[in-house]
């Protein structure tokens, strides 16, 4: 019969063996996935939470996940797909809030003063906010992380041809929005 401490040591040993390689995966991929999810959602706390949830799901399915050629891609796919869902949900909620605010008298008292680099960064952030969650995720994965369209499509959960259409529409939308707001000195 095992004592309570002996049982705990056995359980800890079993968990370590079962999660072999997880620590390395976590150290290698966590920061990159948090960054990507942040770029999709636009919110740091949300990005951290989604990434932690994706790694927690990897722990639950570790026996299967560790046998993948690229376990980090599995975790990233889970995180990006959750980020898209959260982004869509938040965007719908924000649209309702903006609609309510636009009808109020407070909406018509401010004025814009363009010019600084901070204003330009805000314009780019707003332009990215105008994209659908899937478009934004594909832009982040393809242009920021330099992931091939086919691989980015797999991470997002669509066909490569669909991803190409999303990227094309995203470029058109970003170009139209930013072209009217950003002038160059050339």
C-alpha positions in Angstrom: 0.0 0.0 0.0 1.3 3.4 -1.0 1.4 6.3 1.4 -0.2 9.6 0.5 3.2 11.2 -0.3 4.3 8.1 -2.3 1.1 8.4 -4.4 1.7 12.1 -5.0 5.3 11.3 -6.2 3.9 8.6 -8.5 1.3 11.0 -9.9 3.8 13.8 -10.4 6.2 11.4 -12.1 3.4 10.1 -14.4 2.3 13.6 -15.3 5.9 14.6 -16.1 6.3 11.5 -18.4 2.9 12.2 -20.0 3.7 15.8 -20.7 7.2 15.2 -21.9 8.1 18.0 -24.4 5.3 20.3 -23.4 7.6 22.7 -21.4 9.8 23.1 -24.4 6.9 23.8 -26.7 5.4 26.3 -24.3 8.7 28.2 -23.9 9.3 28.2 -27.7 5.8 29.2 -28.9 4.0 31.1 -26.1 5.2 34.6 -26.8 4.7 34.3 -30.6 1.2 33.0 -30.2 0.3 35.7 -27.7 1.6 38.3 -30.2 -0.4 36.8 -33.1 -3.6 36.6 -31.1 -3.1 40.1 -29.9 -2.8 41.3 -33.5 -6.0 39.5 -34.3 -8.0 40.6 -31.3 -6.4 44.0 -30.5 -6.6 43.3 -26.8 -3.6 42.1 -24.7 -5.6 40.5 -21.9 -7.8 38.7 -24.4 -4.7 37.5 -26.3 -3.1 36.1 -23.1 -6.3 34.4 -22.0 -6.9 32.8 -25.4 -3.3 31.6 -25.7 -3.4 30.1 -22.2 -6.6 28.3 -23.1 -5.1 26.9 -26.2 -2.1 25.6 -24.3 -4.5 24.1 -21.6 -6.3 22.3 -24.4 -3.0 21.0 -25.7 -2.3 19.6 -22.2 -5.7 17.8 -22.3 -4.9 16.3 -25.7 -1.1 16.1 -25.3 -0.8 12.4 -26.1 -2.2 13.1 -29.5 -0.7 16.6 -30.0 2.9 15.6 -29.2 2.9 13.2 -32.1 2.1 16.0 -34.6 5.0 17.1 -36.9 4.5 20.6 -35.5 2.7 20.7 -32.1 3.1 24.4 -32.1 1.1 24.7 -35.2 -1.7 22.8 -33.5 -1.7 25.2 -30.6 -1.5 28.2 -32.9 -4.5 26.9 -34.9 -6.6 26.5 -31.8 -5.6 30.0 -30.6 -6.2 31.8 -33.9 -9.6 30.2 -34.4 -10.7 31.2 -30.9 -9.3 34.7 -31.6 -11.4 35.0 -34.7 -14.5 34.0 -32.8 -13.8 36.5 -30.0 -13.0 39.2 -32.5 -16.2 38.6 -34.4 -18.2 38.7 -31.1 -16.5 41.8 -29.9 -16.9 43.5 -33.3 -20.6 43.0 -33.3 -20.8 44.3 -29.7 -18.7 47.3 -30.5 -20.8 48.1 -33.6 -23.9 48.2 -31.5 -22.2 50.5 -29.0 -21.0 52.8 -31.8 -24.5 52.9 -33.2 -25.9 53.9 -29.8 -23.2 56.5 -29.3 -23.5 58.0 -32.8 -27.0 59.0 -32.0 -26.1 60.8 -28.8 -25.2 64.6 -28.6 -21.8 63.7 -27.2 -20.8 62.1 -30.5 -20.9 65.5 -32.3 -18.7 67.6 -30.0 -15.2 66.3 -30.9 -12.9 67.3 -33.7 -10.0 65.5 -35.4 -6.5 66.9 -35.8 -4.4 64.7 -38.1 -0.7 64.9 -38.4 1.5 63.0 -36.0 3.0 59.5 -36.2 0.7 58.5 -33.4 -2.3 59.6 -35.6 -1.0 57.5 -38.4 -0.6 54.5 -36.1 -4.2 55.1 -34.9 -5.3 55.2 -38.6 -3.6 51.9 -39.3 -5.2 50.3 -36.2 -8.6 51.6 -37.2 -8.1 50.3 -40.7 -7.2 46.9 -39.3 -10.3 47.1 -37.1 -12.4 47.5 -40.3 -11.5 44.1 -41.5 -13.4 41.0 -40.7 -11.8 38.7 -38.0 -10.8 36.2 -40.7 -9.2 38.9 -42.9 -7.4 40.4 -40.0 -6.0 37.0 -38.9 -4.9 36.2 -42.4 -3.2 39.6 -42.7 -1.3 39.0 -39.5 -0.3 35.5 -40.3 0.7 36.1 -43.9 2.2 39.6 -43.8 3.4 39.8 -40.2 4.6 36.3 -39.6 5.4 35.6 -43.3 3.4 32.4 -43.3 2.5 31.0 -46.7 -1.1 31.5 -47.8 -1.9 27.8 -47.7 -0.5 27.4 -44.2 -2.3 30.5 -43.0 -5.5 29.2 -44.5 -5.0 25.9 -42.6 -4.5 27.8 -39.3 -7.6 29.9 -39.9 -9.7 26.9 -41.1 -10.4 27.7 -44.7 -9.2 26.7 -48.2 -6.1 28.4 -49.7 -8.3 29.9 -52.5 -10.7 31.4 -49.9 -7.7 32.8 -47.9 -6.4 34.4 -51.1 -9.8 36.1 -51.7 -9.9 37.3 -48.0 -6.3 38.7 -48.4 -7.2 40.4 -51.7 -10.3 42.0 -50.1 -8.3 43.0 -47.0 -5.7 44.7 -49.2 -8.4 46.6 -51.1 -10.1 47.7 -47.9 -6.8 48.7 -46.2 -5.7 50.6 -49.4 -9.0 52.5 -49.7 -9.0 53.5 -46.0 -5.3 54.4 -45.7 -5.0 56.1 -49.0 -7.3 58.8 -48.0 -5.8 59.3 -44.6 -2.0 58.9 -45.1 -0.1 61.2 -47.4 3.5 60.6 -48.3 6.3 63.2 -48.9 7.4 61.5 -52.1 
